Amino acid sequence: MVARPLPLPVRGRALIDTGTQMSLISGRIAQALGLDPTRTTVLRTAAGRTTALCYAVAFSFVSHGTVIGKPQDLIVGRADTLQEDMLLGLDVLRRSRMEWNGPTATVRIFRHG
């Protein structure tokens, strides 16, 4: 496999979903990052079953512009019906800890450990 240069970061909105096993990205994010699909998978949703493209990515935790720890390999599915740009599923949440700041209504996600 030929190594490709890292694409520039893409900003987007994410939804945390503890009811899904696999994290999902929108078609916009996949295209902006220049991702090539590696396989397909069947997603089971409230609306029924659907087939989705999958992408191999390296997920990193970033704090103040600095990557923390080693990137974690992750397979994400593509869901073009998302209203957000990414749905964070249990595959990411199990590796994370979250901090809720009530007064500012913000959530921060950190690498577990």
N, C-alpha and C positions, 0 to 999 in steps of 0.2 A: 504494500500500500504506500502510495506517495504522500508525504506530509504536505499539507496545504498551510499557507499562512493563516493566522487567526483573523477572523473578520472583525471589523469594528463593532463595539457593543451597540445593541439596539434597545432603546427604552420602550417599556410597555407596562400595561396594567396586568396584575395577576390576581387570581381568585384562589383562595385556599380551600381545598375540598378533601375532607377526611374520608369521604365515601368512595373515592376512586383509587385504584392501585397504581395507575400509570399517569404520570404528568403529561399534559397536552400543550401544544403550542398552536397558534393560529397560522394560517397560510401566509399571512403578511410577515410574520416573524421568520418562518422557514425560508421565504423568498429573500428577505432582507439579509439573512445570514448566509445565503447561497448554499443551503443544505441540500444534499442529495439523499433521496429515500434509500433505506437499506433493506426494508421488507414491508409487509403489510400485517395488520392484526385486526381482529374483530373486537370492537368495542361494544359493551352492553350498557345501554343508557336507559333512562326513563322512557324515552321515545322508541326504544327497540334496539335491534342490533344494526351495526353499520361497520363497514370496512374502512380502516384508516391507514395512511402511510406512516411509517416509523422512521425516525432519524437517530443515528448514534451521535451523541453529544458528550462533551465534558462539562459538567456543572461545577461552577466554582462559587464559593462564598467570598464576597468582597466587602471590605470595610474601609471607608474613606479612600477609595480608589486603590486599595492594596488587596491582592488575592491572599486569602487565608488558607493555609494547608494545600494539599495536593488536590487537583481537580478530580471529581468523582465521575466515572463513566456512567452514563445514563441513556436509556432508550426512551425517547418521547414520541408520542403519537401526534398526528395532525388532525385538528378538528376545526373545520372552517365555519362552524356554526357558533363558536365561542363569541361572547360579547366582549370578553377580555382577550389579551394577547397570550396569556398562559394560565393554565390551571395547574396548581401545585398539588400533586397527589401524594399518597403515602410513600411512594418510592423516594421522594425528596424529604418529606416531613419526618420519616423515621430516622434520617441522618441529621436532623436539625433540632434546635431548641428555639422557642419563640418567646418574645417579650412584648407584652401589651402595655402601652402607656395610655391609661384612661384619659387623663387631662388633655393630651394632645391628639387622642384618637388615632394613634399610629401603632403599627406592628413591625417589629424588627425580627428577622430570622438569622440565626447564627449556626455555624457548624457545630454539631453535637460534640461535646468533649472539652 
